[in-house]
Amino acid sequence: MTEAFFPEFFKSFFIAFGVLLGGSFLGAFSSFLMGQPALIEMDRLSKILRIWAIIAAIGGTFDTLYSFERGLLDGKTLDLFKQFLLILSALGGAQAGATIIEWLTQEHIS
């Protein structure tokens, strides 16, 4: 990690948030252009894109795995804790984006 922790923490949140919202909106727009129900597709895409938003936010899996290895095997628990917080931040960003899409589409209401 070459950057300070807190900017990285906030970037992780908003990258996951943006990937989820952007991917869902663009997918819904393409669905609209093809004559399909856009809101249903937006809700479906938000469920599918969650894991990809998290992976994009943490910068791929190899750096994270390396930090976990360094934290566990070399005794650098601070790096391990920081990576855990970055993953939680990405999870929070993806969940926030999915919640906004759920509010927008109201697909959860039967």
N, C-alpha and C positions, 0 to 999 in steps of 0.2 A: 504494500500500500504506500504509494508515494504521496498521495493527497491527504490532507487533514481528515479526521474522522467525520466530523459533523457535516461538512459539505458532501462527503460521500454518502452519508446516511440519508440526507434529504434528496440527493440525486437518485439514490436507489428507490426511494418511495415514488418520486415523480416519474421516473422512467417506467416503472411497472404500471403506474396509473395511466400514463400516456399511451403505452403500448396497448393496454386493454381497451381504453376508450377509442383510440384511433383505429385500431383493427376492427373493432365492433362497428363503429360508424361507417367506415369505408366498406366493410362487408355488407352492411345493411343497405348502403347506397347502391352497390352493385346488384344486390338482390332486387331492389326497387326498379332498377333499369331493366332487369330481366322479367319483371312482372310477378315476382314472388312477394310474399308478405315480409316487409322489411323489419318490422318490430319483432316478429318471431325469430327471424334470422339473427337479429342483433342480440337477442337474449341467448340464443344457442351459441353464437360465436363468443360471447363473454364467458360462457362456461368452459369452452374449449381453449381459449387463449390465456387463461389464468396461469397455467404452468409456464407457458412461453414468455409471458410478461415477467414472471419471477426470474427465469433464467436470463432473460435479456438485462434485467436490472442488476443482477449480481455479476454480470460480465462473463458469463459462461461458467462452466463447472470446474475447470481445471485449476484456476486460481483459488477458488474456494476450497477445493479438496487439498491443495497444497498448503493453504493456511491452516486447515484443520489438522493436517499431518504435522506441520510445524508446531502447532499448539499442543498436540497430544504427545508426540515423540520427543520434541526438544524442550518441552516444559514451558513454552511461551503461551501461558493461559490468557494473556491480554489479547493476543491475536485471535485466539479461539473465540473469546467473548465478543470481540469486535465483528468477526464474521457472522456470529450468531445474531447479533443486533442488525447487521446489514440484511440478512435473510429475513428477519422479522419485519424490517422496514419495507422490503420488497413485497412480502406477504400482505402487509397493511395497505400498500398502494394498489395492489391487485384487488384486494377486497373492497377498498373504497371505490374503485372504478366499477366493479361488478355491482355494488350497491346502487350507484348512480344509474347504471343501466337498468337495474331491476326497478328502480323508482320510475324511470322514464318509460319503460315498456309495460310495466305492471302485469307481466306474464305470470307472476307467482299468485295472482288473485284468480280464484276459480269461480 
